[in-house]
Amino acid sequence: MTVRTNWRELAACLDADPDLFFPIGTSGAALRQIDEAKRICRICQARVQCLAWALDNGVADGVWGGTTEYERRVIRRSASSMRGPRPEPKCGGRDVPIVEHNAEPARRWSAANYWP
């Protein structure tokens, strides 16, 4: 018995035509192609992991985890707006400017929050 540990091995799109998930354009036949790709994603066991991988790796093209390029941009913007402004640190009563390389990392997003 083989234990599957890689989410890609569980993907519903494993046997689908990869071109289906990379439509050319945003109208007409491309919209039907996107709908078909999302239909496959809806039944996929690995949908959350797939979307997380695409977001973590900045994937801009194609349908991943049931989302389009535009939908992933919205998720990224939402995640960065959740961080909000950070207070200025103080050192010995003096203001110390924030140095970006010392800034705390962005709060992790949760893919589960973005599905109806």
FENNORSUL-V685052 format. One record per residue. PSI is psi in degrees with one decimal (none if undefined). D_FIRST is the distance of its C-alpha to the first C-alpha in whole Angstrom. Layout:
psi = <PSI/PSI>
d_first = <D_FIRST/D_FIRST>
This chain:
psi = <129.9/132.1/126.5/124.4/-15.8/126.2/-28.6/-28.7/-21.1/-5.2/135.0/-21.4/2.1/-39.7/5.1/161.1/120.2/-30.4/-25.8/-34.1/1.7/68.6/152.2/113.4/-180.0/21.0/169.3/-123.1/-31.9/-36.5/-40.1/-37.9/-43.4/-43.9/-41.9/-42.4/-44.2/-32.8/-42.1/-42.1/-35.7/-29.3/5.7/135.0/-23.4/16.4/-46.0/-44.4/-38.0/-48.3/-43.1/-43.2/-45.2/-42.3/-43.3/-29.7/7.2/32.2/123.5/-28.5/147.5/179.5/121.2/131.1/29.2/14.6/149.3/174.6/-45.9/-44.8/-36.8/-34.1/-41.6/-42.9/-45.5/-43.5/-42.0/-42.0/-40.5/-28.2/-22.0/-23.6/-41.8/175.1/145.6/142.2/150.6/130.6/152.0/143.9/110.6/34.0/-7.9/147.8/136.1/124.6/149.2/130.8/122.7/-38.4/-14.3/-2.4/150.2/149.9/156.4/146.2/137.2/140.8/163.7/118.5/-31.2/-21.9/-7.7/11.3/137.6/none>
d_first = <0/4/7/10/13/15/17/18/15/15/19/21/23/20/22/25/28/28/32/32/31/34/37/41/43/44/45/45/42/40/41/39/36/36/36/33/31/31/30/27/27/28/24/22/20/20/24/25/23/25/28/28/27/30/32/32/32/35/34/37/36/34/32/29/28/30/33/36/38/40/38/37/40/41/38/39/43/42/40/43/45/44/44/48/51/51/54/56/55/58/59/62/64/63/61/59/57/53/52/49/47/47/47/44/41/40/39/35/35/32/31/31/35/35/34/36>
